[in-house]
Amino acid sequence: MNKNIILLLGATFFLNGCGFYPSLKLDCRDNKIPLMVNSYNNSKKFRETSEFFSSIYPPFQTSESSVSGNYVQTTTTKYAGKTCSDMSDDLLSATKGLNDRFIGGIVVSDEDDAEFKMYNPSDVSISLKGKVVKVQGGRNE
Amino acid sequence: MNNNYFRLILLFILMSALNSCQFSISKMSFKAKNDFPVSLSQSLYTNNGVLITKNDYEIIHHFNFKINRVAYLPHLFGIETDVSDDMNKELEKLVKEYKGDGIVNLSISSRKKIYFFTGLIINITGKEWEVNGDIIKIKKEV
């Protein structure tokens, strides 16, 4: 019996260490729009146009259970996930309307720095917030 | 009931009770505060507002480092931890060492870690951030 208990404990410990813990990567190397994450001091050159906020998250699913009469109903919702390229789309729409004379980008001001936040695996995501700016007299690539 | 079964049940009840003691990190945040420009993409702005694109610089060093955090205090809903100091110090050290002008292609990946031997009795969890990026030197003609 003692041997069985030890085996059971061993198996439980082992299985417990084999959980699914998703990892998430924010990689914007293909993005040509400047995505600055630190403060800048030259407020004369930059003109803030709007706030920017975007989040990316991997595919995951959630389950919700509700009791109805004698039945327990479980609803599973699957999220397709959102990647850095979706964030780039968010960026492009945020900088839409800037003409050749203006180069847009995400730069954060002194008061409102870009923020990355990682949440629990059940709600894992990376959020980026900042300000969309345009620079007068800039040049396009 | 067999005495051994009774002990087994007691052991599981005890485990379940202890398992509710969560030592977990629910959120990690980072704010960059450096004198040099840091960009997630391949382009950046200098402090003078000049746009620097891929053709305007050369990559002098690719870096990679990890930041780990473990929760040591029990919290029912987890705690928030700020890794800004560690991360900014590391970035500053690297730019100084390689005499760079800024950082491009900064990428961050996150992973939750459960410490194997303590995972069942008390949930001690940690988070790891892996940071990658390129230190650049801006070409003189820009």
Interface residues (C-beta under 8 A of the other chain):
Chain A: M1 N2 I5 L8 T12 F13 N16 G17 G19 Y21 P22 S23 L24 K25 L26 D27 C28 R29 D30 N31 K32 I33 P34 L35 M36 V37 N38 S39 Y40 N41 N42 K44 K45 F46 I103 G105 V107 D113 A114 E115 F116 K117 M118 Y119 N120 P121 V124 I126 L128 V135 G138 R139 E141
Chain B: N4 L8 L11 S24 S26 K27 M28 S29 F30 K31 A32 K33 N34 P37 V38 S39 L40 S41 Q42 S43 L44 Y45 N47 N48 G49 L51 T53 K54 N55 G78 N105 L106 S107 I108 S109 S110 R111 K112 K113 I114 F116 F117 G119 L120 K127 W129
